[in-house]
Amino acid sequence: MCLPYSHAARGKATQYRSTLKQKKTDPALGQRLYDGLLGGIPELKDKRDLIVVPDGKLHLLPFSALVNAGQYVLTSRLVTVVPSGTVLNMLRHRSDQVIQEDLPYVGVAAWTSKAPQTTFLARISRAISGPERREFVALPESQHEVENIGTDLPKPSTILLGARATETNFKQLPLSQYNVIHLALHGYVDPEISDRSALVFAPENPARNDSLLQVREIRNLRLNADLVTLSACDTGVGPVGEEGVENIVNAFVEAGAQSVVSTLWELEDHATAQLMANFYEHLGRHEGKAEALRQAQLEMLMTGAPPYYWAGFQLDGEPSDSLFSETKSTNSSRSTR
């Protein structure tokens, strides 16, 4: 369903998002947003799956964290997002034409290091305010994240870690042959010029690329991936133009991805790695992509974690397909480190 927004709804949505980003909750405001945006849709009473086409700034609102009758929407609904009904129709027809090759998974983690104490880990964020090298702190959990994911998916897998995780090495891979692309990196969002938003790879010496895989470059990749996971901050955020949101997610869809998992705010390294491990464990059980993400979020919710830790993740694009058939062969792993 396409959701337009009034000035009042925009203000409430911005306030609610700000509350969640501060690791707080506001059930009353969550209920008011639910009533205003979803409560008047009679068909929703008999439906479990909710595909949202958000208008304007509503693309920044995590609909799974809205509240109805004291419960988060996540507990009763499967929520996914698409830029438009036209895009959803295109993705569903494109999925019938995708020919899967024999390279199930590529994982990339550039900013790795030995893990410090857990109390410090909880404060590490996968966010930067601009493409400045001094801001690129290590993400100690990212290496474990991409390696652990590989154990839940069919083989062979390709893994780029640390100094090997450069933009050049990534672009030189046969990207059109991978079914799953997982990028555990720093992310940068340019609030004014969307084509400058980027994923940040490891520095190169000598430099063949600038280590910033920008939106304008992503559009030119040739992908056939069922799933691209952007395990980096703010990858679902971007300027709102006349044709909708301009962000990294939509660039990957244009490049050929069927579904993209992205984030609506800054991520904490440790919590992100745990949620991603649970997500891929469910995918390995042949659950649909959106349902696998929902189950991983529910598991974090059940620990008592506030929405900050789970509501920022969303799946854009085609939600229902499972990634691999149960008969998919498991060959030996191929890793690049």
Number of C-alpha atoms within 10 A of each C-alpha: 14 13 13 14 17 9 8 9 17 18 13 17 25 14 15 22 24 16 16 20 20 11 12 14 18 13 18 13 17 23 21 18 21 20 15 14 16 17 14 10 11 9 8 13 8 7 11 10 16 15 18 20 20 22 18 18 20 18 23 21 21 25 28 24 26 28 22 20 9 11 14 21 20 20 16 13 17 19 23 26 23 23 22 18 14 9 15 20 12 14 20 16 11 15 17 8 10 15 12 15 12 17 19 24 25 28 27 28 30 25 25 21 14 10 14 10 8 9 8 10 17 14 13 19 20 26 22 21 10 15 20 9 11 8 12 19 16 20 25 20 25 29 24 15 25 26 21 17 23 26 15 17 22 22 19 18 24 23 22 22 23 19 16 20 27 27 22 19 14 18 12 8 12 11 19 18 19 23 25 24 22 23 25 31 26 32 28 27 28 17 13 11 13 21 19 20 27 25 26 27 29 24 22 17 9 6 11 11 15 15 19 21 23 20 23 15 15 22 18 13 16 16 24 25 29 26 29 28 20 25 29 28 27 27 28 27 25 26 16 17 10 7 9 17 22 21 25 32 29 25 20 25 24 17 19 24 27 27 29 30 22 23 25 23 24 21 27 21 24 20 19 23 24 15 22 21 22 21 24 22 21 21 22 22 16 17 20 19 25 25 23 23 28 26 19 20 26 17 16 20 18 9 8 8 15 18 24 23 21 25 27 26 27 23 25 27 29 27 27 16 18 20 21 20 11 11 6 12 12 12 11 10 13 12 15 14 11
